[in-house]
Amino acid sequence: MPRKIRDLLKDLRKAGFKHVPGGKGSHRKFAHPSVKIPAIIPGQDGDDAKPYLERHIADKINESQP
């Protein structure tokens, strides 16, 4: 069963990412001081996360770790 978008957002916030104003429609942008390109999250909180999005978030969290 795929994870929900809200779970990915919790992971980002736990890793120190902050919501940045902007984005079109249902897309949200999360930035971290040590990551050059912010993470973009499409969809609503209750939507199922696609596998590519789960990998993208995991890569961004790993990139933020020293």
N, CA, C and O atoms as a DFTB+ gen file, in Angstrom:
264 C
 N C O
     1  1       0.847      -1.178       0.000
     2  2       0.000       0.000       0.000
     3  2       0.888       1.235       0.000
     4  3       1.788       1.349       0.833
     5  1       0.648       2.161      -0.922
     6  2       1.501       3.359      -0.987
     7  2       1.270       4.280       0.211
     8  3       0.198       4.301       0.816
     9  1       2.302       5.026       0.520
    10  2       2.185       6.002       1.601
    11  2       1.366       7.193       1.110
    12  3       1.175       7.375      -0.092
    13  1       0.895       7.986       2.038
    14  2       0.124       9.188       1.710
    15  2       1.067      10.385       1.612
    16  3       2.170      10.371       2.157
    17  1       0.613      11.415       0.910
    18  2       1.393      12.643       0.767
    19  2       1.683      13.233       2.144
    20  3       2.775      13.751       2.374
    21  1       0.714      13.160       3.065
    22  2       0.918      13.732       4.406
    23  2       2.089      13.073       5.120
    24  3       2.782      13.725       5.901
    25  1       2.322      11.773       4.860
    26  2       3.457      11.078       5.478
    27  2       4.784      11.608       4.931
    28  3       5.751      11.760       5.676
    29  1       4.822      11.887       3.634
    30  2       6.038      12.435       3.034
    31  2       6.320      13.836       3.580
    32  3       7.473      14.192       3.824
    33  1       5.269      14.621       3.768
    34  2       5.437      15.970       4.317
    35  2       5.976      15.907       5.744
    36  3       6.815      16.724       6.124
    37  1       5.504      14.948       6.534
    38  2       6.013      14.779       7.901
    39  2       7.502      14.451       7.871
    40  3       8.277      14.982       8.666
    41  1       7.901      13.568       6.942
    42  2       9.311      13.206       6.819
    43  2      10.165      14.424       6.472
    44  3      11.253      14.605       7.019
    45  1       9.664      15.257       5.557
    46  2      10.414      16.458       5.167
    47  2      10.563      17.421       6.344
    48  3      11.654      17.926       6.608
    49  1       9.475      17.665       7.036
    50  2       9.528      18.593       8.179
    51  2      10.456      18.066       9.274
    52  3      11.182      18.832       9.908
    53  1      10.422      16.761       9.485
    54  2      11.279      16.137      10.495
    55  2      12.762      16.292      10.126
    56  3      13.618      16.389      11.005
    57  1      13.058      16.314       8.816
    58  2      14.431      16.453       8.338
    59  2      14.882      17.910       8.294
    60  3      16.036      18.183       7.962
    61  1      13.989      18.857       8.625
    62  2      14.375      20.261       8.686
    63  2      13.970      21.095       7.489
    64  3      14.400      22.242       7.367
    65  1      13.157      20.551       6.606
    66  2      12.683      21.312       5.456
    67  2      11.573      22.258       5.900
    68  3      10.788      21.935       6.791
    69  1      11.518      23.419       5.273
    70  2      10.497      24.426       5.567
    71  2       9.675      24.699       4.314
    72  3      10.197      24.683       3.200
    73  1       8.380      24.952       4.511
    74  2       7.502      25.290       3.390
    75  2       7.861      26.680       2.881
    76  3       8.009      27.624       3.658
    77  1       7.997      26.787       1.561
    78  2       8.322      28.058       0.919
    79  2       7.082      28.500       0.148
    80  3       6.497      27.705      -0.586
    81  1       6.674      29.761       0.306
    82  2       5.509      30.225      -0.457
    83  2       5.765      30.112      -1.954
    84  3       6.887      30.308      -2.421
    85  1       4.734      29.800      -2.682
    86  2       4.841      29.663      -4.130
    87  2       4.351      28.307      -4.564
    88  3       3.896      27.506      -3.747
    89  1       4.443      28.057      -5.820
    90  2       3.954      26.802      -6.375
    91  2       2.608      27.028      -7.020
    92  3       1.851      27.912      -6.618
    93  1       2.317      26.228      -8.018
    94  2       1.060      26.389      -8.742
    95  2       0.087      25.284      -8.359
    96  3       0.465      24.118      -8.249
    97  1      -1.150      25.659      -8.162
    98  2      -2.184      24.675      -7.884
    99  2      -1.915      23.908      -6.607
   100  3      -1.763      24.494      -5.535
   101  1      -1.859      22.599      -6.730
   102  2      -1.684      21.762      -5.543
   103  2      -0.218      21.440      -5.271
   104  3       0.073      20.605      -4.414
   105  1       0.707      22.076      -5.974
   106  2       2.137      21.833      -5.762
   107  2       2.650      22.686      -4.601
   108  3       2.315      23.865      -4.481
   109  1       3.461      22.070      -3.759
   110  2       4.077      22.771      -2.628
   111  2       5.585      22.626      -2.712
   112  3       6.096      21.604      -3.169
   113  1       6.296      23.658      -2.266
   114  2       7.748      23.692      -2.342
   115  2       8.319      23.697      -0.935
   116  3       7.890      24.478      -0.087
   117  1       9.304      22.809      -0.685
   118  2       9.962      22.713       0.607
   119  2      11.458      22.870       0.410
   120  3      12.066      22.167      -0.398
   121  1      12.049      23.797       1.154
   122  2      13.472      24.084       1.011
   123  2      14.219      23.740       2.294
   124  3      13.651      23.735       3.386
   125  1      15.498      23.456       2.131
   126  2      16.404      23.158       3.236
   127  2      17.675      23.964       2.972
   128  3      18.079      24.085       1.816
   129  1      18.322      24.520       4.003
   130  2      19.510      25.351       3.789
   131  2      20.651      24.651       3.048
   132  3      21.396      25.308       2.320
   133  1      20.803      23.347       3.213
   134  2      21.923      22.665       2.579
   135  2      21.562      21.991       1.248
   136  3      22.408      21.328       0.648
   137  1      20.333      22.151       0.786
   138  2      19.900      21.556      -0.482
   139  2      19.670      22.684      -1.481
   140  3      18.912      23.617      -1.215
   141  1      20.335      22.590      -2.637
   142  2      20.255      23.677      -3.622
   143  2      18.885      23.778      -4.290
   144  3      18.350      24.878      -4.431
   145  1      18.314      22.652      -4.700
   146  2      17.029      22.654      -5.395
   147  2      15.952      22.146      -4.436
   148  3      16.074      21.037      -3.914
   149  1      14.894      22.937      -4.193
   150  2      13.868      22.524      -3.232
   151  2      13.082      21.310      -3.704
   152  3      13.061      20.995      -4.894
   153  1      12.442      20.639      -2.771
   154  2      11.585      19.495      -3.072
   155  2      10.201      20.025      -3.432
   156  3       9.649      20.873      -2.730
   157  1       9.650      19.523      -4.523
   158  2       8.313      19.911      -4.972
   159  2       7.378      18.727      -4.723
   160  3       7.641      17.607      -5.160
   161  1       6.285      18.998      -4.015
   162  2       5.325      17.956      -3.671
   163  2       3.990      18.270      -4.352
   164  3       3.351      19.268      -4.019
   165  1       3.562      17.431      -5.302
   166  2       2.246      17.630      -5.921
   167  2       1.166      16.865      -5.153
   168  3       1.462      15.880      -4.477
   169  1      -0.068      17.313      -5.257
   170  2      -1.191      16.572      -4.701
   171  2      -1.639      17.054      -3.338
   172  3      -1.000      17.891      -2.700
   173  1      -2.761      16.494      -2.914
   174  2      -3.350      16.822      -1.625
   175  2      -2.855      15.847      -0.561
   176  3      -2.327      14.784      -0.889
   177  1      -3.022      16.202       0.707
   178  2      -2.511      15.400       1.815
   179  2      -3.001      13.958       1.807
   180  3      -2.239      13.059       2.163
   181  1      -4.236      13.712       1.417
   182  2      -4.805      12.374       1.465
   183  2      -4.533      11.516       0.243
   184  3      -4.915      10.346       0.216
   185  1      -3.877      12.075      -0.770
   186  2      -3.586      11.317      -1.990
   187  2      -2.489      10.291      -1.739
   188  3      -1.634      10.473      -0.871
   189  1      -2.527       9.207      -2.515
   190  2      -1.455       8.216      -2.472
   191  2      -0.228       8.795      -3.165
   192  3      -0.338       9.437      -4.209
   193  1       0.935       8.563      -2.579
   194  2       2.190       9.038      -3.171
   195  2       2.647       8.038      -4.228
   196  3       2.623       6.828      -4.001
   197  1       3.056       8.543      -5.362
   198  2       3.590       7.702      -6.424
   199  2       4.992       7.240      -6.034
   200  3       5.678       7.933      -5.282
   201  1       5.430       6.086      -6.530
   202  2       6.770       5.584      -6.189
   203  2       7.894       6.555      -6.525
   204  3       8.859       6.668      -5.768
   205  1       7.781       7.269      -7.666
   206  2       8.830       8.231      -8.027
   207  2       8.906       9.369      -7.018
   208  3       9.987       9.892      -6.749
   209  1       7.764       9.754      -6.461
   210  2       7.744      10.844      -5.487
   211  2       8.370      10.395      -4.163
   212  3       9.079      11.165      -3.515
   213  1       8.106       9.157      -3.768
   214  2       8.729       8.625      -2.557
   215  2      10.249       8.588      -2.703
   216  3      10.969       8.924      -1.763
   217  1      10.745       8.180      -3.880
   218  2      12.196       8.167      -4.132
   219  2      12.760       9.581      -4.124
   220  3      13.838       9.820      -3.580
   221  1      12.031      10.521      -4.729
   222  2      12.466      11.919      -4.788
   223  2      12.632      12.485      -3.372
   224  3      13.632      13.141      -3.080
   225  1      11.671      12.235      -2.510
   226  2      11.722      12.745      -1.140
   227  2      12.860      12.089      -0.371
   228  3      13.575      12.761       0.372
   229  1      13.033      10.785      -0.544
   230  2      14.132      10.092       0.136
   231  2      15.480      10.645      -0.329
   232  3      16.389      10.811       0.485
   233  1      15.620      10.929      -1.615
   234  2      16.868      11.508      -2.138
   235  2      17.119      12.890      -1.548
   236  3      18.247      13.209      -1.173
   237  1      16.075      13.713      -1.464
   238  2      16.214      15.070      -0.918
   239  2      16.607      15.016       0.571
   240  3      17.439      15.805       1.021
   241  1      16.015      14.096       1.323
   242  2      16.346      13.970       2.739
   243  2      17.790      13.499       2.894
   244  3      18.514      13.998       3.756
   245  1      18.212      12.548       2.069
   246  2      19.610      12.094       2.117
   247  2      20.571      13.204       1.716
   248  3      21.671      13.299       2.262
   249  1      20.171      14.034       0.778
   250  2      21.002      15.160       0.340
   251  2      21.168      16.194       1.461
   252  3      22.193      16.872       1.536
   253  1      20.171      16.310       2.320
   254  2      20.233      17.303       3.401
   255  2      21.090      16.841       4.570
   256  3      21.485      17.654       5.406
   257  1      21.386      15.532       4.639
   258  2      22.208      15.001       5.719
   259  2      23.677      15.308       5.457
   260  3      24.135      15.175       4.322
   261  1      24.426      15.716       6.475
   262  2      25.855      16.017       6.251
   263  2      26.678      14.774       6.017
   264  3      27.889      14.864       5.815
